[in-house]
Amino acid sequence: MTKPGIQTRKSENFSKWYQEVVLESEMLSHYNVSGCYILRPRAHFVWEQIQEFFGAGIKAMGVRNCYFPMFVSSQVLEREKDHIEGFAPEVAWVTKAGSKDLNEHLAIRPTSETVMYPYFGDWIRSHRDLPLRLNQWCSVVRWEFKNPQPFLRTREFLWQEGHCAYFSKEQAMAEARAVLTLYRRVYEELLAVPVIEGEKSEKEKFAGGVTTTTVEGFIPETGRGIQGGTSHYLGQNFSRMFNVVVEDPAPSAGAERPKLFVHQTSWGLSTRTIGVMVMLHSDDKGLVLPPRVAETQVVIIPCGLQAKTTDAERSRVNDACLAAEARLRKAGIRVETDLRDIYTPGFKFNHWELRGVPLRLEIGPKDISRDQVTLVRRDTFARESVAMGSMEETVSLAMVKMQGEMLAKARKAMDERVKVVLRWEDFVPALNSKCLALIPWCEREECEEQIKTRSTRDVMADEPEDEREPSMGAKSLCLPYAQPQDPPIVHGETKCAQCGQNALRYALFGRSY
């Protein structure tokens, strides 16, 4: 019989460990369609917290929710060829209804620019109709890939996608950055995951867009970056394609009012967020959840009960547990009491540690006699005695402290592994030591391809290929908004670390998911 719990160490086989954690902790289950997974309540609750937090943020900006159908006609999808070219291998098509072939094949949305923007042209008639700010919570389908990863790379996933139209570039760019700030806050304030804000390179930006801004995370155990969420300034590319125009509100005297194409943005955040959180915080005992997104924040477990314990003593301890639960629930804390009498306290400890419950309260006869409970943190296993009279306040403060310390620990690990690298000969060694590299860069696509090729070749010269974890070249993750100043880029003097041409900015490179 297989032993319950996590069988693989995080440090020994990260990919297998991750699969075990998300399955054994009941975050998700396999489905009978390859690349698709069932989000179980524990994971969906995290997504609900993200929806609530982010939804409040965008509503404060004036964004309204809507919903568009999932089907896209081939005629509409192909109108923006530069855009759809990036998604073409991933598009899933509906070709039949029952046994009958459809006259026109229908795509299932991989993203919704081409779904929504024809209707923007109908709804926007005047500059007075601007800005138009819409968001939808939905699922999308992207089919073509070989190695699915729960939450990170799945054929169907949940996300939100915002689509807005503005009169000016400045308004649109300001919104794209404001949304990016909200994405950073989702990661840092809810999930305790530090991220780096920046812009994507020309090669990595969104197909059909002008500028892609991004938040990038980092997984220390693998030394890889991971894209957390993107917010795009689309310019007038899509408004030209779909004829989304307004009349100039201030034409020259006596002149006809010229038609002006609107400026647009799109931005999206998906359930990938959950996978990043799991990979970063969890350990060899299972899932570790930040308190703010944990479906159950506290579990209460009766302890100190033995075979010789009388029914009256057992009832007294159980009643004390239920009374503590009622008090915490009244204080707004999500709490559960485990009174299953067929399991030992040790079994219950393991059960709830595997599922990532942030805090455990232990109550036994001695605790009752001392008018206290014992509090144990999931992330550090630190124990402390808590006076029963101040239990609600102490538990609340413990959750705030745990949330902050989880972020601080993750930020310290990231800061230690993001290295400024000025010479190419130091670049691959930095990657091989599981770091990301900030390099002075010329921002040329040709140079970016050379970095990927050279770093792959150099790695392959140093280590054998592993089919389960193949070597990969470095890619640009972003051009960080917070640029290093030691040393600063001196225009016309600082040279690109790879090609030797003039560097424009520091760029963050690394292996990535």
N, C-alpha and C positions, 0 to 999 in steps of 0.2 A: 504494500500500500504506500502511495506517495505521501511523504511528510508534508503537512500544511505549511504555508509560508513561502518565503523567497528562498530559492535553492541556489541562486547564482549571485556572486559578489559583484557589486557595482564596479569595482576596480579591475575585475578579471575579464568580464565579457559584458560590456556596457549595453549592447543591443539586446542581448538575451535577458539581462537583468531588467531593462526597461519594459520589455514585453511581459515579463512575469509580474512586475509591479502593477501595470495598468489592468491586467487581467485578475490577479489574485486580490487586489484591493477593491474589486467590483466597480472600477471606473467605466469599463466597457467590456463587451463580449464579442466574440467572432460572429460573423454572419455568413450565410451560405452563398454570398456573392463576393468573389475575391476583391479585396481592396475596400470593402465596406465593413463598418463596425456598428454595433449597437451602443449608443451612449446610455449608460445606466444612470439612475437618479443621482448618485454621488458626483458624477462628472457633469450632468446636466445642471445641477445646482450651481456649480462654479460658473457655468455659462450664464445662468440666470442672474448671478451677481454682477457679471460683466455687463449684461444687457441693462440692468437697473442703473449701474453707475454711469456707463457711457451714454445710455439713453437720456439721462437727466442732463448730462453735459451738453449734448448736441441740441436738446430742446431749448436749453438756455441760450443757445446761439441762434434760435429761430428755425431749426431744421424740423421738418414734419415727416412722420412715417407714412409709407404707402406700400403697395404690393403690386408687382407686375407678374404676368404669367411666366412660367418657366420655359415655354416653347418659343423658339426663334425660327422664322422662315429662312430658308437658305438664301433667298433673294436679299433679305435685310442683312443677314450676317455677312454676306460677301461685299456689301457696299463699302465697308471700310477695310480694305485688304491689308494695309500696313498693320492695322490693329489686330485683325483676326489671324494673321499669319503666325503670330506668337502662340496662339491657342489652337491652331488647326489640328495638330496631332492629338489633342486632348478632347476634341469635341465628340460627344456621343450623339448619335442620330436616331430618330424615330422614323422608320421606313414603312411600317405596316400598321394597320388597324384591324385586329383579328387576322384573317387570312388575306385581306385585301391590301395591295400595295397602295401607298399614298401617292397622290399626284405630285405633291411637293414634299420633299423630305423636311422634317423639322428637327432642328438642333435643340438639345437641352442646354440651357444657358451655362457657359463657363464663366461668364461675367455679364453685366447687363448694359454696357454702354450702347450697343446696337439695339438692345431691346427698348430702352427708354427714350433715346434721343429723338427718334422720329416724332414722338408725342410732345417733346419740348417745343418743337417747331410749331405745333398746333396751339399750345398753351401760352407761348410768349409772343405777344403781338406788339408790345410797346415797352419802352424802358421802364414804364411804371409797373410792369409785371415782374421786374427784377428786384432783388434776387429771387430766384426759385431754388429752394433748398429742400431736397428730398432724401430720405433714407429708407431702406428696406432691410428687414431681417428675413433671411431665406436660406435655402441650401443651393449649392451649385455643384455641377458634375464636371470633373476633368479626368478623362479616362486613361490616357496613354502613359503608363509607367510600369516598371517591372517589380520594384521592391516596395510594397506598401508598408508604411509605418503608422501605428495608431496615433491619431491626432495630427501627426506631422505631414503625412502624405497619404491621403485617402481619396477614393474615387468620388465620393460625395462628402461634402462637409458643410457645416453651418457657418454662416458669417453674417456680418452687416455690410452693406455697401451704400455709401452716400454718393449722391450725384447732384451737383449744384451748378447754377448758371448765374453769372454776374455781368455787370456792365463793363467793368474795368479789370485789367490784369492785376492791379494792386489789391483790389477787393478779393479776387480769387486766390491770390498767393497768400494773403493774410488768413483766409479761411483754411487753406491747406496746412499752414503751420499751426493754426489753433487746434485743428483736429489731431495733428501729430503730437501736440502737447497732451491732449486727452489720452492718446494711445500710450504715451510714456507713463501717465498717471495710472492707467489700468494696470500696467505691468508692475510699477513700483509700489503704488499704494494698496492695490488689491492682492496681487500675486507675489509681492516681495521679490520681484525680479528686476535687477538693474538693467538698463538699456542705454545704448548710445544713439543719439539723434544725428541725422545727417541726410545727405542727398546721394542718390544712386548715380553711378557713372552713366555715360551715354549708352554704353553697351548693356548695362543692367536695368536701365529705366523701363517703365511701362510702355508697351508697344502702342504707338500712336500718341503718346504724351510728350510734353515739353520738359517737365521736371518731375522727378519722383523723389519724395522725401520718405524717410524710413526710420524705424527704430530697430536696432540690432541687438540681440541678446548674445550670451556666451555660455557655453557648457564646459566648465573646467576639466571634467573627467575625460573628455574627448579632445579638448582644445579647439572645438569648432564654434563658429558663429552660427547664428540662426536668425533669419528675418522674422521680425515680430509683427509688423503691420506697416502698410504703406499709404501715403496720401499724395495724390498726383495733381499737379497743375497741367491741365490738358491744352491750355492755350485756346486757339480758335480752330484747332484741327477738326474736331467733331462737329462744331457748329457750322463749319463750311460744308462738311459732308452731308449734314442733315438739314441745312438751310435754316438754322436757328438764328434769326436776325431781328433787330429792332431799328427803328428810325433814329437817326442822330437827333438828340433833343436840343442841340445848340448848333444848327447849321450856320454857314456864312449868310450874311444879309442878302435876301433875294434869291438865294440858291435853293434848289430842291433838297429835301431831306434825304441824305444818302443812307443806305442800309448798312448797319454795322453788325458784324458777327459777335455773338456773346463770347465771354470767356468762361471756361468750365473747369470743374474739379471733379475728381472721383476718389474715393478712399474706402479701404476695407480692412476689417479685422476678423479673424476666424477662430475656430476652436483649436487651431494650432497653439493658441495661447496656453491651453490646458496642458498640452504635451511639454511645452517649455518649462512650465512650473513644476511638473512631475519630475522631469529629468534633472532639474537644478537642485531641488530640495530633498528628494526622497533618498532613502538609505537602504542598507541591507536587511532591515526589518520590515520594509515596505514603504507605503505612501507617507509623505509628510505634507500636511496642508497648512497654509497660513490661516490663522483664525478667521479672518474676514470672509473667506470663501468656503469655509468648512460647513457642510450641511449639519453635522453634529460638532459643536465646539467643545463640549465637555461630556465625558462619560463617567457615571458614578458606579463604582463597583463595591459591593459589600465584601469585607475581608475579615479574617480572624475567626471564621466559623469552622468548627470541627465536628467530627462525628458525635462527640459527647455534648455538643452544644444543645441546650434545650430548645424546644419549639418557641418558648416565650422569649428567650434571648435572640433567637433567629428573627422572630417577628420584630423585636425591638430594633435590630440593626436594619432590617429591610424598611421599616417605617421611617427610620432616620434618613435613609437614602432617598426615599420618596419625598420626604419633607424638604430635603435639600434641593431635590429636583424642582419642586414646586416654587421654592424661593428663587432659584436661578431663572426659571422660565418666566416668572413674574418680572424679573429684572431685564428681560429681553435677551437672555442667553439661550442659545440652541443646545439643549441638554437631553441626554438619554440615560436611563438607569438600566443596568444589566442584572436582572434578578434570576437569571436562569440557574436553577439549582443543580443541574446535571453536570456543570462545568466548574472546575477549580478557578480561583482568582488568577492563577498564572496563565491558564488557558485564555481567560477573558482579556488579560493584559495583552497577550500576543494577538488576539483577535482584533482588538481595537487599534493597537499599534500598526498592524498591517494595513488597516483602513484609514490611517492618518489622522485620527481624532486628536486635536491639538493638546487638550488637557485631560488628565484623569484625576478624579477624586476618589480616594479610598476611605471608606468608613467602616470601622470595626468597633467591637466592645470597648477597647481601650480609648479609641478616639472619642466615643460618646462620653465615657467617664471624664475625659479631659476637656470636653466641650470644644472639640476641634475636628478638622478633617485633614487628610494628607493630600497635597497637590503634587502632581508629577507632570512635567512638560514632555511632549512627544519628541521635540527636536533635540533636546539636550539630556533628557531623562533626569534633570535636576528635581530634587524632592524638597518640599518644605511643609511645615505644619502651619495650618491656617485656622485662626480662631473662628468658631462657628458664627459668632455674632457679626463679624466683618466679612463673611464669606463672599457675598455678592461683589463688594468693592474690590476685594483681593483678587478674585477670579477675573473680573473685568480688567484690572490693571495688569495681571499676568498675561492676558491675551494681547494687550497693547504692547507690552514689553517684548513678547515673543515675536509679534509681527515686525516690530522695528529691528530686533536683533537678527531675524532671518534675512531681512534686506541688507543690513550692515555686513553680515557675514558673506553674502553673495557678492556685494559690491567690492569688498576687500579682495575676494578671490579673483574677480574680473580685473580690478585695477592692477593686481600683481602679474597678470598674464597678458596685458596689453602693452607691448613693448615698442618704443621708438627705435626704428632700425634705419640707419643711414647708408649702409653699404650692402650690396647684393650678397656678398659672401656670408653675411650674418642673417640673411632672410630665411632661407630654408632651415638652418639650425633653430631659429626661433619657432618656426612652424612645428618642427619635430619635437620641440620641448613643450608642445601643446599650448602655444601662445598665439595671439593675433599680433600682426605687425602694422604699425603706423609708419608709412614710408613717405618721403617726399616724392611726389609723382607728377608726371607731365600731363596726365589725363588723356592720353591718346589711346584709341581702341587697339591700335597695332601693338602698343606696349603692353596693354592689358592681356592680350592673347599671348604675348611672349612670356609674361610672368606666369601665366597658367601652364604653358608648355614647359618652361624651364624648371619650375618648381615641381612639376610631376616627374620629369626626367631625373632631377636631382634626388628626389625621394626614392624613386625606383632603383637608383644606384646604391642606395644605402640600406634598403630593407626589402624583403621578399613580398610579393603580392599575396594578400589574404582575400580569398573569395568572399568571405563574410564581411570584411571591412576593407574594401579596395582602397588603394592609395589614390589620392586626388590632388590636382594642382590647386593653387591658391586662386581665389577670385576676389574682386573688389567687393567689399561689403557696403561701404559708404564713404563719403567725404564728410567727416564729422563737422558739425557746426562748432564744437569746442575744439579748436585747433591747438596742437602742442606749441609751446613757446620756448622750449629748451631742447634744441635751438629753434628759433622761428624760421619760417620761410622768408628768404631774402630774394625778392624777384630779380631775375637776371643773374643771380649768383648761385643759389641753391640748385643742385642738380638732382634729377630723378634717380632714385636708387637702382633702377633696373637698366635704363637706356642711356643715362648721362645727359639727356636734354634738360632744358630749364624746367624746374618744378614749379607748379602753380599752387598746389595745396598738399597738405598731408592727406593720404588716403588710408583707410583701414582695410587691410587684406588678411585673408585667412582661409582655411578650409571651412566648409560650411555644410549645413544640412539642406 
